[in-house]
């Protein structure tokens, strides 16, 4: 990982390693919502909202998404 919480994201060489925030989504869930790899996805919760780039993988359950914090 190139950052610690929100620290180091402003360092150009480190930002190049991980340039965008990622939301990890199961491919079946992504298909249901018309989301493709690399799409920018807006996530709304009762606490707020954010936009992150979609990364599709079977590593997460179909009923779960994983967002990166501190972006």
N, CA, C, O and CB atoms as a CASP TS submission, in Angstrom:
PFRMAT TS
TARGET T0000
AUTHOR 0000-0000-0000
METHOD Language model
MODEL 1
PARENT N/A
ATOM      1  N   UNK     1       0.847  -1.176   0.000  1.00  0.00           N
ATOM      2  CA  UNK     1       0.000   0.000   0.000  1.00  0.00           C
ATOM      3  C   UNK     1       0.891   1.237   0.000  1.00  0.00           C
ATOM      4  O   UNK     1       1.929   1.271   0.661  1.00  0.00           O
ATOM      5  CB  UNK     1      -0.963  -0.001   1.222  1.00  0.00           C
ATOM      6  N   UNK     2       0.483   2.226  -0.731  1.00  0.00           N
ATOM      7  CA  UNK     2       1.306   3.424  -0.882  1.00  0.00           C
ATOM      8  C   UNK     2       0.911   4.564   0.048  1.00  0.00           C
ATOM      9  O   UNK     2       1.534   5.625   0.021  1.00  0.00           O
ATOM     10  CB  UNK     2       1.237   3.899  -2.293  1.00  0.00           C
ATOM     11  N   UNK     3      -0.122   4.359   0.875  1.00  0.00           N
ATOM     12  CA  UNK     3      -0.573   5.431   1.763  1.00  0.00           C
ATOM     13  C   UNK     3      -0.951   4.863   3.128  1.00  0.00           C
ATOM     14  O   UNK     3      -1.218   3.670   3.273  1.00  0.00           O
ATOM     15  CB  UNK     3      -1.772   6.184   1.145  1.00  0.00           C
ATOM     16  N   UNK     4      -0.967   5.741   4.112  1.00  0.00           N
ATOM     17  CA  UNK     4      -1.411   5.389   5.452  1.00  0.00           C
ATOM     18  C   UNK     4      -2.566   6.323   5.788  1.00  0.00           C
ATOM     19  O   UNK     4      -2.365   7.523   5.976  1.00  0.00           O
ATOM     20  CB  UNK     4      -0.240   5.499   6.510  1.00  0.00           C
ATOM     21  N   UNK     5      -3.776   5.772   5.864  1.00  0.00           N
ATOM     22  CA  UNK     5      -4.997   6.571   5.981  1.00  0.00           C
ATOM     23  C   UNK     5      -5.000   7.583   4.840  1.00  0.00           C
ATOM     24  O   UNK     5      -4.984   7.175   3.679  1.00  0.00           O
ATOM     25  CB  UNK     5      -5.088   7.290   7.383  1.00  0.00           C
ATOM     26  N   UNK     6      -5.019   8.863   5.116  1.00  0.00           N
ATOM     27  CA  UNK     6      -5.005   9.840   4.025  1.00  0.00           C
ATOM     28  C   UNK     6      -3.607  10.402   3.771  1.00  0.00           C
ATOM     29  O   UNK     6      -3.434  11.234   2.881  1.00  0.00           O
ATOM     30  CB  UNK     6      -5.967  10.978   4.335  1.00  0.00           C
ATOM     31  N   UNK     7      -2.620   9.968   4.529  1.00  0.00           N
ATOM     32  CA  UNK     7      -1.255  10.481   4.366  1.00  0.00           C
ATOM     33  C   UNK     7      -0.587   9.906   3.129  1.00  0.00           C
ATOM     34  O   UNK     7      -0.852   8.767   2.743  1.00  0.00           O
ATOM     35  CB  UNK     7      -0.415  10.162   5.600  1.00  0.00           C
ATOM     36  N   UNK     8       0.260  10.680   2.523  1.00  0.00           N
ATOM     37  CA  UNK     8       1.111  10.316   1.386  1.00  0.00           C
ATOM     38  C   UNK     8       0.381  10.271   0.052  1.00  0.00           C
ATOM     39  O   UNK     8       1.016  10.022  -0.973  1.00  0.00           O
ATOM     40  CB  UNK     8       1.737   8.988   1.639  1.00  0.00           C
ATOM     41  N   UNK     9      -0.931  10.502   0.024  1.00  0.00           N
ATOM     42  CA  UNK     9      -1.631  10.498  -1.257  1.00  0.00           C
ATOM     43  C   UNK     9      -1.218  11.698  -2.122  1.00  0.00           C
ATOM     44  O   UNK     9      -1.399  11.681  -3.339  1.00  0.00           O
ATOM     45  CB  UNK     9      -3.150  10.508  -1.029  1.00  0.00           C
ATOM     46  N   UNK    10      -0.665  12.730  -1.488  1.00  0.00           N
ATOM     47  CA  UNK    10      -0.240  13.918  -2.222  1.00  0.00           C
ATOM     48  C   UNK    10       1.185  13.798  -2.761  1.00  0.00           C
ATOM     49  O   UNK    10       1.644  14.695  -3.468  1.00  0.00           O
ATOM     50  CB  UNK    10      -0.345  15.132  -1.332  1.00  0.00           C
ATOM     51  N   UNK    11       1.898  12.706  -2.445  1.00  0.00           N
ATOM     52  CA  UNK    11       3.259  12.495  -2.947  1.00  0.00           C
ATOM     53  C   UNK    11       3.154  11.884  -4.353  1.00  0.00           C
ATOM     54  O   UNK    11       2.656  10.769  -4.506  1.00  0.00           O
ATOM     55  CB  UNK    11       4.093  11.559  -1.974  1.00  0.00           C
ATOM     56  N   UNK    12       3.619  12.609  -5.377  1.00  0.00           N
ATOM     57  CA  UNK    12       3.409  12.162  -6.761  1.00  0.00           C
ATOM     58  C   UNK    12       3.864  10.723  -7.052  1.00  0.00           C
ATOM     59  O   UNK    12       3.138   9.969  -7.701  1.00  0.00           O
ATOM     60  CB  UNK    12       4.128  13.089  -7.684  1.00  0.00           C
ATOM     61  N   UNK    13       5.036  10.344  -6.587  1.00  0.00           N
ATOM     62  CA  UNK    13       5.531   8.987  -6.890  1.00  0.00           C
ATOM     63  C   UNK    13       4.678   7.917  -6.220  1.00  0.00           C
ATOM     64  O   UNK    13       4.500   6.835  -6.780  1.00  0.00           O
ATOM     65  CB  UNK    13       6.992   8.838  -6.440  1.00  0.00           C
ATOM     66  N   UNK    14       4.150   8.198  -5.036  1.00  0.00           N
ATOM     67  CA  UNK    14       3.295   7.236  -4.349  1.00  0.00           C
ATOM     68  C   UNK    14       1.886   7.236  -4.951  1.00  0.00           C
ATOM     69  O   UNK    14       1.253   6.187  -5.071  1.00  0.00           O
ATOM     70  CB  UNK    14       3.233   7.553  -2.844  1.00  0.00           C
ATOM     71  N   UNK    15       1.412   8.409  -5.322  1.00  0.00           N
ATOM     72  CA  UNK    15       0.085   8.504  -5.945  1.00  0.00           C
ATOM     73  C   UNK    15       0.058   7.740  -7.265  1.00  0.00           C
ATOM     74  O   UNK    15      -0.976   7.189  -7.641  1.00  0.00           O
ATOM     75  CB  UNK    15      -0.303   9.982  -6.176  1.00  0.00           C
ATOM     76  N   UNK    16       1.179   7.706  -7.963  1.00  0.00           N
ATOM     77  CA  UNK    16       1.262   6.975  -9.225  1.00  0.00           C
ATOM     78  C   UNK    16       1.058   5.467  -9.014  1.00  0.00           C
ATOM     79  O   UNK    16       0.565   4.777  -9.906  1.00  0.00           O
ATOM     80  CB  UNK    16       2.618   7.237  -9.895  1.00  0.00           C
ATOM     81  N   UNK    17       1.432   4.965  -7.850  1.00  0.00           N
ATOM     82  CA  UNK    17       1.249   3.538  -7.552  1.00  0.00           C
ATOM     83  C   UNK    17      -0.219   3.177  -7.338  1.00  0.00           C
ATOM     84  O   UNK    17      -0.646   2.063  -7.642  1.00  0.00           O
ATOM     85  CB  UNK    17       2.053   3.156  -6.318  1.00  0.00           C
ATOM     86  N   UNK    18      -0.982   4.129  -6.812  1.00  0.00           N
ATOM     87  CA  UNK    18      -2.398   3.883  -6.499  1.00  0.00           C
ATOM     88  C   UNK    18      -3.156   5.194  -6.713  1.00  0.00           C
ATOM     89  O   UNK    18      -3.473   5.896  -5.752  1.00  0.00           O
ATOM     90  CB  UNK    18      -2.584   3.350  -5.014  1.00  0.00           C
ATOM     91  N   UNK    19      -3.445   5.522  -7.976  1.00  0.00           N
ATOM     92  CA  UNK    19      -3.953   6.857  -8.291  1.00  0.00           C
ATOM     93  C   UNK    19      -5.411   7.129  -7.921  1.00  0.00           C
ATOM     94  O   UNK    19      -5.787   8.283  -7.715  1.00  0.00           O
ATOM     95  CB  UNK    19      -3.790   7.091  -9.723  1.00  0.00           C
ATOM     96  N   UNK    20      -6.231   6.093  -7.833  1.00  0.00           N
ATOM     97  CA  UNK    20      -7.662   6.316  -7.633  1.00  0.00           C
ATOM     98  C   UNK    20      -8.202   5.481  -6.473  1.00  0.00           C
ATOM     99  O   UNK    20      -7.682   4.402  -6.191  1.00  0.00           O
ATOM    100  CB  UNK    20      -8.431   5.990  -8.912  1.00  0.00           C
ATOM    101  N   UNK    21      -9.245   5.978  -5.798  1.00  0.00           N
ATOM    102  CA  UNK    21      -9.910   5.163  -4.787  1.00  0.00           C
ATOM    103  C   UNK    21     -10.702   4.054  -5.476  1.00  0.00           C
ATOM    104  O   UNK    21     -11.307   4.273  -6.526  1.00  0.00           O
ATOM    105  CB  UNK    21     -10.840   6.033  -3.892  1.00  0.00           C
ATOM    106  N   UNK    22     -10.693   2.864  -4.876  1.00  0.00           N
ATOM    107  CA  UNK    22     -11.362   1.723  -5.497  1.00  0.00           C
ATOM    108  C   UNK    22     -12.501   1.206  -4.629  1.00  0.00           C
ATOM    109  O   UNK    22     -12.374   1.085  -3.410  1.00  0.00           O
ATOM    110  CB  UNK    22     -10.362   0.603  -5.762  1.00  0.00           C
ATOM    111  N   UNK    23     -13.615   0.906  -5.286  1.00  0.00           N
ATOM    112  CA  UNK    23     -14.708   0.178  -4.648  1.00  0.00           C
ATOM    113  C   UNK    23     -14.687  -1.218  -5.268  1.00  0.00           C
ATOM    114  O   UNK    23     -14.777  -1.371  -6.486  1.00  0.00           O
ATOM    115  CB  UNK    23     -16.123   0.906  -4.850  1.00  0.00           C
ATOM    116  N   UNK    24     -14.567  -2.229  -4.412  1.00  0.00           N
ATOM    117  CA  UNK    24     -14.475  -3.610  -4.872  1.00  0.00           C
ATOM    118  C   UNK    24     -15.873  -4.218  -4.879  1.00  0.00           C
ATOM    119  O   UNK    24     -16.580  -4.187  -3.872  1.00  0.00           O
ATOM    120  CB  UNK    24     -13.510  -4.442  -3.973  1.00  0.00           C
ATOM    121  N   UNK    25     -16.265  -4.772  -6.031  1.00  0.00           N
ATOM    122  CA  UNK    25     -17.623  -5.265  -6.236  1.00  0.00           C
ATOM    123  C   UNK    25     -17.561  -6.656  -6.868  1.00  0.00           C
ATOM    124  O   UNK    25     -16.742  -6.909  -7.751  1.00  0.00           O
ATOM    125  CB  UNK    25     -18.444  -4.285  -7.129  1.00  0.00           C
ATOM    126  N   UNK    26     -18.424  -7.543  -6.412  1.00  0.00           N
ATOM    127  CA  UNK    26     -18.549  -8.856  -7.024  1.00  0.00           C
ATOM    128  C   UNK    26     -19.071  -8.670  -8.458  1.00  0.00           C
ATOM    129  O   UNK    26     -19.969  -7.854  -8.668  1.00  0.00           O
ATOM    130  CB  UNK    26     -19.501  -9.784  -6.183  1.00  0.00           C
ATOM    131  N   UNK    27     -18.545  -9.394  -9.439  1.00  0.00           N
ATOM    132  CA  UNK    27     -18.998  -9.229 -10.825  1.00  0.00           C
ATOM    133  C   UNK    27     -20.499  -9.441 -11.020  1.00  0.00           C
ATOM    134  O   UNK    27     -21.108  -8.768 -11.852  1.00  0.00           O
ATOM    135  CB  UNK    27     -18.255 -10.182 -11.708  1.00  0.00           C
ATOM    136  N   UNK    28     -21.103 -10.356 -10.274  1.00  0.00           N
ATOM    137  CA  UNK    28     -22.558 -10.577 -10.398  1.00  0.00           C
ATOM    138  C   UNK    28     -23.331  -9.350  -9.935  1.00  0.00           C
ATOM    139  O   UNK    28     -24.329  -8.979 -10.551  1.00  0.00           O
ATOM    140  CB  UNK    28     -22.995 -11.814  -9.580  1.00  0.00           C
ATOM    141  N   UNK    29     -22.887  -8.726  -8.871  1.00  0.00           N
ATOM    142  CA  UNK    29     -23.525  -7.510  -8.364  1.00  0.00           C
ATOM    143  C   UNK    29     -23.329  -6.368  -9.354  1.00  0.00           C
ATOM    144  O   UNK    29     -24.258  -5.611  -9.635  1.00  0.00           O
ATOM    145  CB  UNK    29     -22.955  -7.127  -6.978  1.00  0.00           C
ATOM    146  N   UNK    30     -22.129  -6.253  -9.870  1.00  0.00           N
ATOM    147  CA  UNK    30     -21.838  -5.202 -10.841  1.00  0.00           C
ATOM    148  C   UNK    30     -22.711  -5.343 -12.080  1.00  0.00           C
ATOM    149  O   UNK    30     -23.230  -4.351 -12.593  1.00  0.00           O
ATOM    150  CB  UNK    30     -20.361  -5.233 -11.234  1.00  0.00           C
ATOM    151  N   UNK    31     -22.875  -6.567 -12.561  1.00  0.00           N
ATOM    152  CA  UNK    31     -23.716  -6.795 -13.738  1.00  0.00           C
ATOM    153  C   UNK    31     -25.158  -6.372 -13.477  1.00  0.00           C
ATOM    154  O   UNK    31     -25.813  -5.790 -14.342  1.00  0.00           O
ATOM    155  CB  UNK    31     -23.669  -8.270 -14.149  1.00  0.00           C
ATOM    156  N   UNK    32     -25.641  -6.672 -12.276  1.00  0.00           N
ATOM    157  CA  UNK    32     -27.013  -6.305 -11.897  1.00  0.00           C
ATOM    158  C   UNK    32     -27.242  -4.796 -12.007  1.00  0.00           C
ATOM    159  O   UNK    32     -28.335  -4.353 -12.359  1.00  0.00           O
ATOM    160  CB  UNK    32     -27.312  -6.773 -10.465  1.00  0.00           C
ATOM    161  N   UNK    33     -26.205  -4.011 -11.704  1.00  0.00           N
ATOM    162  CA  UNK    33     -26.330  -2.555 -11.716  1.00  0.00           C
ATOM    163  C   UNK    33     -25.692  -1.904 -12.950  1.00  0.00           C
ATOM    164  O   UNK    33     -25.606  -0.678 -13.030  1.00  0.00           O
ATOM    165  CB  UNK    33     -25.704  -1.985 -10.466  1.00  0.00           C
ATOM    166  N   UNK    34     -25.251  -2.711 -13.898  1.00  0.00           N
ATOM    167  CA  UNK    34     -24.669  -2.172 -15.123  1.00  0.00           C
ATOM    168  C   UNK    34     -23.306  -1.546 -14.930  1.00  0.00           C
ATOM    169  O   UNK    34     -22.945  -0.615 -15.651  1.00  0.00           O
ATOM    170  CB  UNK    34     -25.584  -1.166 -15.707  1.00  0.00           C
ATOM    171  N   UNK    35     -22.541  -2.039 -13.969  1.00  0.00           N
ATOM    172  CA  UNK    35     -21.224  -1.488 -13.659  1.00  0.00           C
ATOM    173  C   UNK    35     -20.153  -2.356 -14.309  1.00  0.00           C
ATOM    174  O   UNK    35     -20.198  -3.583 -14.227  1.00  0.00           O
ATOM    175  CB  UNK    35     -21.002  -1.397 -12.122  1.00  0.00           C
ATOM    176  N   UNK    36     -19.194  -1.704 -14.952  1.00  0.00           N
ATOM    177  CA  UNK    36     -18.074  -2.413 -15.564  1.00  0.00           C
ATOM    178  C   UNK    36     -16.771  -2.020 -14.885  1.00  0.00           C
ATOM    179  O   UNK    36     -16.693  -0.982 -14.228  1.00  0.00           O
ATOM    180  CB  UNK    36     -18.003  -2.120 -17.072  1.00  0.00           C
ATOM    181  N   UNK    37     -15.759  -2.847 -15.046  1.00  0.00           N
ATOM    182  CA  UNK    37     -14.428  -2.580 -14.493  1.00  0.00           C
ATOM    183  C   UNK    37     -13.979  -1.179 -14.898  1.00  0.00           C
ATOM    184  O   UNK    37     -14.019  -0.822 -16.076  1.00  0.00           O
ATOM    185  CB  UNK    37     -13.401  -3.643 -14.977  1.00  0.00           C
ATOM    186  N   UNK    38     -13.554  -0.392 -13.918  1.00  0.00           N
ATOM    187  CA  UNK    38     -13.043   0.950 -14.190  1.00  0.00           C
ATOM    188  C   UNK    38     -14.083   2.050 -14.215  1.00  0.00           C
ATOM    189  O   UNK    38     -13.722   3.225 -14.278  1.00  0.00           O
ATOM    190  CB  UNK    38     -12.345   0.944 -15.471  1.00  0.00           C
ATOM    191  N   UNK    39     -15.367   1.710 -14.169  1.00  0.00           N
ATOM    192  CA  UNK    39     -16.409   2.738 -14.100  1.00  0.00           C
ATOM    193  C   UNK    39     -16.296   3.502 -12.786  1.00  0.00           C
ATOM    194  O   UNK    39     -15.906   2.942 -11.761  1.00  0.00           O
ATOM    195  CB  UNK    39     -17.819   2.106 -14.238  1.00  0.00           C
ATOM    196  N   UNK    40     -16.637   4.776 -12.827  1.00  0.00           N
ATOM    197  CA  UNK    40     -16.745   5.550 -11.594  1.00  0.00           C
ATOM    198  C   UNK    40     -18.128   5.309 -11.009  1.00  0.00           C
ATOM    199  O   UNK    40     -19.137   5.465 -11.696  1.00  0.00           O
ATOM    200  CB  UNK    40     -16.494   7.077 -11.848  1.00  0.00           C
ATOM    201  N   UNK    41     -18.171   4.927  -9.733  1.00  0.00           N
ATOM    202  CA  UNK    41     -19.402   4.524  -9.067  1.00  0.00           C
ATOM    203  C   UNK    41     -19.658   5.443  -7.876  1.00  0.00           C
ATOM    204  O   UNK    41     -18.769   5.672  -7.056  1.00  0.00           O
ATOM    205  CB  UNK    41     -19.327   3.044  -8.612  1.00  0.00           C
ATOM    206  N   UNK    42     -20.873   5.964  -7.789  1.00  0.00           N
ATOM    207  CA  UNK    42     -21.252   6.771  -6.627  1.00  0.00           C
ATOM    208  C   UNK    42     -21.934   5.854  -5.614  1.00  0.00           C
ATOM    209  O   UNK    42     -22.872   5.129  -5.948  1.00  0.00           O
ATOM    210  CB  UNK    42     -22.197   7.962  -7.039  1.00  0.00           C
ATOM    211  N   UNK    43     -21.455   5.895  -4.380  1.00  0.00           N
ATOM    212  CA  UNK    43     -22.010   5.081  -3.306  1.00  0.00           C
ATOM    213  C   UNK    43     -22.643   6.016  -2.283  1.00  0.00           C
ATOM    214  O   UNK    43     -21.976   6.898  -1.744  1.00  0.00           O
ATOM    215  CB  UNK    43     -20.913   4.177  -2.646  1.00  0.00           C
ATOM    216  N   UNK    44     -23.932   5.822  -2.019  1.00  0.00           N
ATOM    217  CA  UNK    44     -24.663   6.615  -1.033  1.00  0.00           C
ATOM    218  C   UNK    44     -24.980   5.746   0.172  1.00  0.00           C
ATOM    219  O   UNK    44     -25.449   4.618   0.025  1.00  0.00           O
ATOM    220  CB  UNK    44     -25.963   7.203  -1.642  1.00  0.00           C
ATOM    221  N   UNK    45     -24.725   6.269   1.360  1.00  0.00           N
ATOM    222  CA  UNK    45     -25.111   5.592   2.598  1.00  0.00           C
ATOM    223  C   UNK    45     -25.832   6.595   3.483  1.00  0.00           C
ATOM    224  O   UNK    45     -25.952   7.768   3.130  1.00  0.00           O
ATOM    225  CB  UNK    45     -23.867   4.987   3.332  1.00  0.00           C
ATOM    226  N   UNK    46     -26.310   6.137   4.628  1.00  0.00           N
ATOM    227  CA  UNK    46     -26.963   7.054   5.557  1.00  0.00           C
ATOM    228  C   UNK    46     -25.968   8.033   6.186  1.00  0.00           C
ATOM    229  O   UNK    46     -26.375   9.010   6.815  1.00  0.00           O
ATOM    230  CB  UNK    46     -27.677   6.267   6.648  1.00  0.00           C
ATOM    231  N   UNK    47     -24.676   7.779   6.022  1.00  0.00           N
ATOM    232  CA  UNK    47     -23.646   8.640   6.601  1.00  0.00           C
ATOM    233  C   UNK    47     -23.054   9.626   5.599  1.00  0.00           C
ATOM    234  O   UNK    47     -22.408  10.597   5.994  1.00  0.00           O
ATOM    235  CB  UNK    47     -22.546   7.794   7.176  1.00  0.00           C
ATOM    236  N   UNK    48     -23.266   9.387   4.318  1.00  0.00           N
ATOM    237  CA  UNK    48     -22.709  10.271   3.307  1.00  0.00           C
ATOM    238  C   UNK    48     -22.613   9.575   1.964  1.00  0.00           C
ATOM    239  O   UNK    48     -23.230   8.532   1.746  1.00  0.00           O
ATOM    240  CB  UNK    48     -21.343  10.771   3.733  1.00  0.00           C
ATOM    241  N   UNK    49     -21.832  10.163   1.064  1.00  0.00           N
ATOM    242  CA  UNK    49     -21.673   9.593  -0.268  1.00  0.00           C
ATOM    243  C   UNK    49     -20.253   9.827  -0.755  1.00  0.00           C
ATOM    244  O   UNK    49     -19.561  10.739  -0.303  1.00  0.00           O
ATOM    245  CB  UNK    49     -22.694  10.199  -1.255  1.00  0.00           C
ATOM    246  N   UNK    50     -19.838   8.979  -1.689  1.00  0.00           N
ATOM    247  CA  UNK    50     -18.523   9.148  -2.299  1.00  0.00           C
ATOM    248  C   UNK    50     -18.541   8.523  -3.688  1.00  0.00           C
ATOM    249  O   UNK    50     -19.458   7.778  -4.032  1.00  0.00           O
ATOM    250  CB  UNK    50     -17.406   8.511  -1.417  1.00  0.00           C
ATOM    251  N   UNK    51     -17.532   8.830  -4.470  1.00  0.00           N
ATOM    252  CA  UNK    51     -17.386   8.267  -5.805  1.00  0.00           C
ATOM    253  C   UNK    51     -16.020   7.599  -5.881  1.00  0.00           C
ATOM    254  O   UNK    51     -14.994   8.216  -5.595  1.00  0.00           O
ATOM    255  CB  UNK    51     -17.548   9.365  -6.912  1.00  0.00           C
ATOM    256  N   UNK    52     -16.023   6.321  -6.275  1.00  0.00           N
ATOM    257  CA  UNK    52     -14.783   5.572  -6.401  1.00  0.00           C
ATOM    258  C   UNK    52     -14.821   4.738  -7.680  1.00  0.00           C
ATOM    259  O   UNK    52     -15.888   4.490  -8.243  1.00  0.00           O
ATOM    260  CB  UNK    52     -14.554   4.670  -5.160  1.00  0.00           C
ATOM    261  N   UNK    53     -13.653   4.315  -8.121  1.00  0.00           N
ATOM    262  CA  UNK    53     -13.537   3.537  -9.356  1.00  0.00           C
ATOM    263  C   UNK    53     -13.807   2.061  -9.064  1.00  0.00           C
ATOM    264  O   UNK    53     -13.285   1.510  -8.095  1.00  0.00           O
ATOM    265  CB  UNK    53     -12.131   3.718  -9.992  1.00  0.00           C
ATOM    266  N   UNK    54     -14.621   1.426  -9.902  1.00  0.00           N
ATOM    267  CA  UNK    54     -15.014   0.032  -9.703  1.00  0.00           C
ATOM    268  C   UNK    54     -13.886  -0.939 -10.030  1.00  0.00           C
ATOM    269  O   UNK    54     -13.230  -0.835 -11.066  1.00  0.00           O
ATOM    270  CB  UNK    54     -16.226  -0.290 -10.551  1.00  0.00           C
ATOM    271  N   UNK    55     -13.682  -1.883  -9.119  1.00  0.00           N
ATOM    272  CA  UNK    55     -12.789  -3.022  -9.354  1.00  0.00           C
ATOM    273  C   UNK    55     -13.616  -4.272  -9.100  1.00  0.00           C
ATOM    274  O   UNK    55     -14.115  -4.478  -7.994  1.00  0.00           O
ATOM    275  CB  UNK    55     -11.495  -2.974  -8.426  1.00  0.00           C
ATOM    276  N   UNK    56     -13.762  -5.107 -10.125  1.00  0.00           N
ATOM    277  CA  UNK    56     -14.613  -6.285 -10.022  1.00  0.00           C
ATOM    278  C   UNK    56     -13.787  -7.511  -9.655  1.00  0.00           C
ATOM    279  O   UNK    56     -12.760  -7.793 -10.273  1.00  0.00           O
ATOM    280  CB  UNK    56     -15.364  -6.523 -11.337  1.00  0.00           C
ATOM    281  N   UNK    57     -14.258  -8.246  -8.625  1.00  0.00           N
ATOM    282  CA  UNK    57     -13.565  -9.449  -8.189  1.00  0.00           C
ATOM    283  C   UNK    57     -14.523 -10.339  -7.413  1.00  0.00           C
ATOM    284  O   UNK    57     -15.457  -9.863  -6.769  1.00  0.00           O
ATOM    285  CB  UNK    57     -12.335  -9.095  -7.330  1.00  0.00           C
ATOM    286  N   UNK    58     -14.274 -11.630  -7.488  1.00  0.00           N
ATOM    287  CA  UNK    58     -15.080 -12.588  -6.730  1.00  0.00           C
ATOM    288  C   UNK    58     -14.630 -12.673  -5.267  1.00  0.00           C
ATOM    289  O   UNK    58     -15.169 -13.475  -4.505  1.00  0.00           O
ATOM    290  CB  UNK    58     -15.002 -13.971  -7.380  1.00  0.00           C
ATOM    291  N   UNK    59     -13.666 -11.869  -4.875  1.00  0.00           N
ATOM    292  CA  UNK    59     -13.170 -11.873  -3.494  1.00  0.00           C
ATOM    293  C   UNK    59     -14.189 -11.320  -2.507  1.00  0.00           C
ATOM    294  O   UNK    59     -14.069 -11.557  -1.305  1.00  0.00           O
ATOM    295  CB  UNK    59     -11.890 -11.069  -3.400  1.00  0.00           C
ATOM    296  N   UNK    60     -15.185 -10.593  -2.987  1.00  0.00           N
ATOM    297  CA  UNK    60     -16.228 -10.064  -2.095  1.00  0.00           C
ATOM    298  C   UNK    60     -17.552 -10.759  -2.392  1.00  0.00           C
ATOM    299  O   UNK    60     -17.818 -11.163  -3.524  1.00  0.00           O
ATOM    300  CB  UNK    60     -16.374  -8.519  -2.258  1.00  0.00           C
ATOM    301  N   UNK    61     -18.362 -10.888  -1.374  1.00  0.00           N
ATOM    302  CA  UNK    61     -19.679 -11.508  -1.489  1.00  0.00           C
ATOM    303  C   UNK    61     -20.581 -10.659  -2.380  1.00  0.00           C
ATOM    304  O   UNK    61     -20.405  -9.444  -2.473  1.00  0.00           O
ATOM    305  CB  UNK    61     -20.319 -11.694  -0.096  1.00  0.00           C
ATOM    306  N   UNK    62     -21.540 -11.299  -3.032  1.00  0.00           N
ATOM    307  CA  UNK    62     -22.472 -10.571  -3.902  1.00  0.00           C
ATOM    308  C   UNK    62     -23.297  -9.531  -3.155  1.00  0.00           C
ATOM    309  O   UNK    62     -23.786  -8.582  -3.767  1.00  0.00           O
ATOM    310  CB  UNK    62     -23.399 -11.544  -4.584  1.00  0.00           C
ATOM    311  N   UNK    63     -23.458  -9.690  -1.850  1.00  0.00           N
ATOM    312  CA  UNK    63     -24.265  -8.757  -1.052  1.00  0.00           C
ATOM    313  C   UNK    63     -23.415  -7.696  -0.364  1.00  0.00           C
ATOM    314  O   UNK    63     -23.910  -6.948   0.480  1.00  0.00           O
ATOM    315  CB  UNK    63     -25.064  -9.521  -0.010  1.00  0.00           C
ATOM    316  N   UNK    64     -22.133  -7.631  -0.725  1.00  0.00           N
ATOM    317  CA  UNK    64     -21.197  -6.730  -0.056  1.00  0.00           C
ATOM    318  C   UNK    64     -20.388  -5.952  -1.090  1.00  0.00           C
ATOM    319  O   UNK    64     -20.089  -6.469  -2.166  1.00  0.00           O
ATOM    320  CB  UNK    64     -20.257  -7.518   0.883  1.00  0.00           C
ATOM    321  N   UNK    65     -20.040  -4.727  -0.768  1.00  0.00           N
ATOM    322  CA  UNK    65     -19.034  -3.997  -1.528  1.00  0.00           C
ATOM    323  C   UNK    65     -17.983  -3.529  -0.535  1.00  0.00           C
ATOM    324  O   UNK    65     -18.260  -3.412   0.659  1.00  0.00           O
ATOM    325  CB  UNK    65     -19.660  -2.788  -2.325  1.00  0.00           C
ATOM    326  N   UNK    66     -16.789  -3.264  -1.020  1.00  0.00           N
ATOM    327  CA  UNK    66     -15.710  -2.793  -0.141  1.00  0.00           C
ATOM    328  C   UNK    66     -15.193  -1.477  -0.674  1.00  0.00           C
ATOM    329  O   UNK    66     -14.740  -1.386  -1.815  1.00  0.00           O
ATOM    330  CB  UNK    66     -14.555  -3.838  -0.040  1.00  0.00           C
ATOM    331  N   UNK    67     -15.267  -0.445   0.174  1.00  0.00           N
ATOM    332  CA  UNK    67     -14.764   0.880  -0.201  1.00  0.00           C
ATOM    333  C   UNK    67     -13.465   1.166   0.514  1.00  0.00           C
ATOM    334  O   UNK    67     -13.265   0.744   1.653  1.00  0.00           O
ATOM    335  CB  UNK    67     -15.796   1.970   0.119  1.00  0.00           C
ATOM    336  N   UNK    68     -12.577   1.888  -0.158  1.00  0.00           N
ATOM    337  CA  UNK    68     -11.347   2.333   0.496  1.00  0.00           C
ATOM    338  C   UNK    68     -11.647   3.620   1.264  1.00  0.00           C
ATOM    339  O   UNK    68     -12.335   4.509   0.763  1.00  0.00           O
ATOM    340  CB  UNK    68     -10.194   2.555  -0.549  1.00  0.00           C
ATOM    341  N   UNK    69     -11.132   3.703   2.463  1.00  0.00           N
ATOM    342  CA  UNK    69     -11.383   4.887   3.289  1.00  0.00           C
ATOM    343  C   UNK    69     -10.299   5.944   3.073  1.00  0.00           C
ATOM    344  O   UNK    69      -9.275   5.693   2.437  1.00  0.00           O
ATOM    345  CB  UNK    69     -11.454   4.497   4.777  1.00  0.00           C
ATOM    346  N   UNK    70     -10.548   7.099   3.607  1.00  0.00           N
ATOM    347  CA  UNK    70      -9.579   8.212   3.656  1.00  0.00           C
ATOM    348  C   UNK    70      -9.293   8.851   2.305  1.00  0.00           C
ATOM    349  O   UNK    70      -8.239   9.458   2.118  1.00  0.00           O
ATOM    350  CB  UNK    70      -8.288   7.728   4.240  1.00  0.00           C
ATOM    351  N   UNK    71     -10.196   8.725   1.385  1.00  0.00           N
ATOM    352  CA  UNK    71     -10.086   9.441   0.134  1.00  0.00           C
ATOM    353  C   UNK    71     -11.014  10.617   0.231  1.00  0.00           C
ATOM    354  O   UNK    71     -11.115  11.402  -0.712  1.00  0.00           O
ATOM    355  CB  UNK    71     -10.419   8.540  -1.091  1.00  0.00           C
TER
END
